[in-house]
């Protein structure tokens, strides 16, 4: 993080997750908001407004979604305002629900003026002002995207919809990037829409039609679809990410479709394959270039080459518009200022690094490697990375693992008493399974399962594979030292059946063998 400083004076009164509601008068009403300001921030930090759902409140939004922890890690300011109360004494955002006909609350103006006030009061960056929300708060996001796009730079509505009254009257002054997420089994925000208003909220169109509407507004005609890893097969849902983009400008729309997902904030409830809080902020960081937006050519640093590209596109934004760094539709002086701001910057994304002492630090991959840590990937978060082995020290605490890589540490683990038979792999030096930890895995294929620490651990590893569960498990394979793996690391190949459950036990060869590493799993 560039230019770290500590905010003092006027910020002290607002710092802390337990900060009290602060009054803010707008349109003759006394409104409230809560603010969290981390102790360390970059210059001109970003501002995130997070809007609660219908009948919710800003305390829930501040405390239950991991926003405070992520703000500390990434260095941004979180503000959670309160909606007003309706005839049922429920807090709400006025998006013209059918049963709110008697209300005319200027929530558009309230949130706009609050953001502008906070930008000035706390020296926050107007070009890094974002808004997210859940359910009714998500619908408020869509409304702001239609009506207040000059103030907010990007939007992230979670399980929301657009009432047809807004759908047919949405004309953003400046199209802005959007992340949206919906579940196909949501019984409140119906994926198939509700044009007959059977739910009582008001008429709204199917969610796919809404996303096509925004893709058209943003001019994002290219779609890149990815089925995200099903890291928690027990949650009954999977996630597909569609990234909408254009060859002629830098606007993007990210759409997360949770197949089987309900009316939930993923990571906090319902789907657990992703964490919506982290996905939202990763989106804001990427599309707004908070890490290093001057790197036009993607070389990893801001240099003369980036300046030349920008100058070649100056005042022109046709087939290629990579120089439009502030996403306003033009390559102009403002984009030159971005280049100057980041001049000479090395553009490395940070992520969660599991340190040798089992702590987690949010640093770059190079810094992680130099510290002999275990890298968890660009923009991975320490708030969801468990670098301690204690959480899966015994079989009954086994961590759910999926295909791909999983960082681990055995530094603080104890030795399990579960039986194992080293005669199954007597030719490759299985040891005592010192400081062992456990993983549970559901096979995704009928074929060959590969479980490996090959060249990816700091110590002499042992692996044992069981079929079944902790109460009824049968050892089926083991490996101590694989001939093709350096430093006495391990490799197991075993024929598995799709859908069957397997337990993976990972430990060290002798009493001095423990440390960190990455477990790789593949099934084909």
C-alpha angles and dihedrals in degrees: 000000000000124000101357116202137164118245112224139164111030092023098056094076091057100042119109138054090257094058113142126243113279120213121237122180119217132160092352094307129108105229129183138219138175122219132198119197117183117226091242122047138158120247112285094007126206124262124219121192112200117195124204126226129255111300090008129108142215094260090064092046093050097044108032107048104056093249096133094051092048092046089056091049099044101030109241137127120252123206123185113189126193124238121223124260126261133207090287091051090249120139113241147164113239104244092143101263111189092250093050097068092124093058130084105176117168096223091150090060094040094055093041094051093042091054092048091047093051093046089058098038096049101026093247122170113258089205091057100051113125139170134209132171147173124241105315086017089053090053088052087053090057090048091052090047088057098042112019105038092130090068103036119057100198140001136216114188115184118206094342137132139200118248110231091247088064095037091060094043106042116127113157115204088216120016109234133194116270136199114195132179131190138165124228092219096046107139094193105041097037115217090213091050129235111247090160091056094233090153094055097235094101135268117309136166129242114287094242089056090051092052092048087052092056093043087057093048091050094043091232106152101159118084126196111188125198129180103218120223115278093230093165109040090176095068093076096233144082133202132231120190120206114192112199116200143152135227090222103053142015100247115122139183121203116199121191113197112194105203105212091007124142137201094306144119101243113238090026096056140345110012112041099180090093137022109231093203092058093041090053095051093042087055093051091048094049101043094042096042095233089158100050114331095172093071095102097163096043093239094135097253139062107245147140090291091062091049091051092051091050093048091050089058097040112142089358127092109170127117095353120032103162089130091066092099097165093047094232094131096255137080102226147132092301090062090050088055090054090053090050092048092056098034111147092007118146106226106219119148117226127226144163114304120190104216124213089257090058093252122126126233128185101227140127124285091250092051089048093051092047089053091051089242131144114256117221099190141271113317093000110149134233088214090072101026115096108205093172121087093209092090091065103024094126134039094255088056094050115154116238106245131187138188112302132039129330123187116224144177128201095181096113099028125120129218114270119224094219114128124252134175115225091186087079088068103019093142096064105051106253106192135197098297091240117197091000126190131194139229131185119213133185111210114243095194144033097238140057121350116201118197114181148169090177109158090340106095135074094222144040102284135202125201129197124182123204130183118221132021134308093271095046112024131151122200109235105167145002141180136190110174120008113209091224096049123082126227094026095290122156144246131186126191117185137161109245138180122238111258096015119127122238132185121218118203118195124187145137132278097237141003091281095051113102136108143106136309148130125277114213122203127184132168124190 
